[in-house]
Amino acid sequence: MKIVNMDKSPIQPVNSPLFTGGTVTRQGLVGEDASKSFSMGVVNFSPGARNKFHTHSGDQVLLVTKGTGIVATDKEEKTVTVGDLIVIPAGEKHWHGATKTSAFSHITLTSVGSTTEQLEK
């Protein structure tokens, strides 16, 4: 068993071409050292920050923990708030991030080995 205290998990800046519109940070919570099946972390978006359209090779689960955000596919765009849980099936083209007026945080859960393909430049 491993216990992780989120308050003690370091917050790291994310510098990736996948993100646009502002500052994004990540806190790793569960990695390969703790689980052979899952990867989990907290992603924090400043107002207006988001990731670009992308897909994952495995399912992704998001749990909103702070603020107001947007989760979108090429067919719909939904506003999400604290307590909302989003399930994104493997291969679904999507993006998620903060609204222009609110910071936004979510916990992300993916399977170990799941890869991300950026579709938007």
URLINCOR-V95166 format. One record per residue. N is the residue number from 1. SS is DSSP state (@ for helix, = for strand, . for the rest). PSI is psi in whole degrees, -180 to 180 (none if undefined). BURIAL is 1 if it has 9 or more other C-alpha atoms within 8 Angstrom, else 0. Layout:
((N/SS/PSI/BURIAL) (N/SS/PSI/BURIAL))
This chain:
((1/./145/0) (2/./133/0) (3/./129/0) (4/./126/0) (5/./115/0) (6/@/-33/0) (7/@/-21/0) (8/@/-3/0) (9/./125/1) (10/./143/0) (11/./123/0) (12/=/138/0) (13/=/146/0) (14/./119/0) (15/./93/0) (16/./144/0) (17/./-8/0) (18/./-22/0) (19/=/150/1) (20/=/159/1) (21/./-1/0) (22/./-161/1) (23/./138/1) (24/=/134/1) (25/=/163/1) (26/=/141/1) (27/=/116/1) (28/=/134/1) (29/=/-51/1) (30/=/121/1) (31/./-171/1) (32/./-22/1) (33/./-21/0) (34/./-26/0) (35/./137/1) (36/./-8/0) (37/./-35/0) (38/=/152/1) (39/=/133/1) (40/=/141/1) (41/=/169/1) (42/=/130/1) (43/=/130/1) (44/=/128/1) (45/=/132/1) (46/./163/1) (47/./131/1) (48/./-12/1) (49/./145/1) (50/=/171/1) (51/=/163/1) (52/./165/1) (53/./133/1) (54/=/171/1) (55/=/163/1) (56/=/149/1) (57/./-14/1) (58/./167/1) (59/./153/1) (60/=/138/1) (61/=/132/1) (62/=/137/1) (63/=/115/1) (64/=/127/1) (65/=/-21/1) (66/=/146/1) (67/=/-163/1) (68/=/134/1) (69/=/-178/1) (70/=/136/1) (71/=/128/1) (72/=/148/1) (73/=/-177/1) (74/./-4/0) (75/./-23/0) (76/./160/0) (77/=/126/0) (78/=/139/0) (79/=/134/0) (80/=/151/1) (81/=/178/1) (82/./129/1) (83/./-16/0) (84/./139/0) (85/=/128/0) (86/=/131/0) (87/=/121/0) (88/=/112/0) (89/./151/0) (90/./136/1) (91/./-8/1) (92/./126/1) (93/./126/1) (94/=/170/1) (95/=/162/1) (96/=/151/1) (97/=/-171/1) (98/=/155/1) (99/./172/1) (100/./-22/0) (101/./-1/0) (102/./138/1) (103/./164/1) (104/=/136/1) (105/=/145/1) (106/=/153/1) (107/=/135/1) (108/=/136/1) (109/=/123/1) (110/=/167/1) (111/=/145/1) (112/./134/1) (113/./-9/0) (114/./135/1) (115/./156/0) (116/=/133/0) (117/=/117/0) (118/=/128/1) (119/./-18/1) (120/./138/0) (121/./none/0))
